[in-house]
Amino acid sequence: MASTPGTAARIDFARTAPKVFRAVIGLDAAAREGLDPALVELIQIRASHLNGCAYCLHMHTNDARKAGESEDRLHMVAVWREARNFFTAKEQAALALTDAVTRVADAGVPDSVYAEAAVQFEGGELAQVIALILAINTWNRIALATAKVAGTDERHG
């Protein structure tokens, strides 16, 4: 089991809680349905930045590259508010919602953020975006709690 150097070995979540792990996989898969794959990766990258999850950040930036995402945009996700010209209005709304939902304890989800997301995404799609944000936040917390090592991608063996 790979864990962050300097930490005690931690559980293999998939092996020790397989039913829960499969449920999170199901949530993730359901949340992605019908969403633009590039948007999916931007949301996952942003939440992983905010949560400090190097494991997921590495995985999703690699996935985004493989899907054709530009290095410029990948570098700008962390500072998207200052680099709005790199992102569409829809992507900006998704990133703002990702920020708010990921940091929900700080100030809730402001009405203005939700309203802009509702303008950019129709009802069902907005629900999918919210579900995706919830899923990546869950994955980030699993990876951080179990000290997953960035650069290892257990999806591929």
ChimeraX attribute file (.defattr): number of C-alpha atoms within 10 A of each C-alpha:
attribute: neighborCount
match mode: 1-to-1
recipient: residues
	/A:1	10
	/A:2	15
	/A:3	19
	/A:4	15
	/A:5	10
	/A:6	6
	/A:7	9
	/A:8	10
	/A:9	13
	/A:10	14
	/A:11	15
	/A:12	17
	/A:13	14
	/A:14	12
	/A:15	9
	/A:16	10
	/A:17	11
	/A:18	12
	/A:19	11
	/A:20	12
	/A:21	16
	/A:22	12
	/A:23	11
	/A:24	16
	/A:25	14
	/A:26	12
	/A:27	17
	/A:28	20
	/A:29	13
	/A:30	14
	/A:31	22
	/A:32	19
	/A:33	14
	/A:34	10
	/A:35	14
	/A:36	9
	/A:37	13
	/A:38	15
	/A:39	17
	/A:40	21
	/A:41	23
	/A:42	25
	/A:43	25
	/A:44	26
	/A:45	27
	/A:46	27
	/A:47	27
	/A:48	25
	/A:49	17
	/A:50	16
	/A:51	18
	/A:52	14
	/A:53	23
	/A:54	20
	/A:55	21
	/A:56	29
	/A:57	23
	/A:58	17
	/A:59	20
	/A:60	20
	/A:61	19
	/A:62	16
	/A:63	15
	/A:64	21
	/A:65	14
	/A:66	10
	/A:67	12
	/A:68	10
	/A:69	16
	/A:70	11
	/A:71	11
	/A:72	9
	/A:73	15
	/A:74	19
	/A:75	12
	/A:76	17
	/A:77	21
	/A:78	18
	/A:79	10
	/A:80	19
	/A:81	14
	/A:82	10
	/A:83	14
	/A:84	14
	/A:85	12
	/A:86	16
	/A:87	17
	/A:88	10
	/A:89	15
	/A:90	16
	/A:91	20
	/A:92	22
	/A:93	21
	/A:94	28
	/A:95	27
	/A:96	23
	/A:97	26
	/A:98	28
	/A:99	19
	/A:100	20
	/A:101	22
	/A:102	21
	/A:103	15
	/A:104	13
	/A:105	9
	/A:106	9
	/A:107	9
	/A:108	11
	/A:109	18
	/A:110	13
	/A:111	9
	/A:112	11
	/A:113	18
	/A:114	18
	/A:115	13
	/A:116	17
	/A:117	25
	/A:118	17
	/A:119	13
	/A:120	17
	/A:121	17
	/A:122	11
	/A:123	12
	/A:124	10
	/A:125	18
	/A:126	19
	/A:127	14
	/A:128	20
	/A:129	24
	/A:130	18
	/A:131	18
	/A:132	24
	/A:133	27
	/A:134	20
	/A:135	22
	/A:136	26
	/A:137	22
	/A:138	15
	/A:139	21
	/A:140	25
	/A:141	17
	/A:142	17
	/A:143	20
	/A:144	19
	/A:145	12
	/A:146	20
	/A:147	23
	/A:148	24
	/A:149	19
	/A:150	17
	/A:151	13
	/A:152	15
	/A:153	13
	/A:154	9
	/A:155	6
	/A:156	5
	/A:157	5
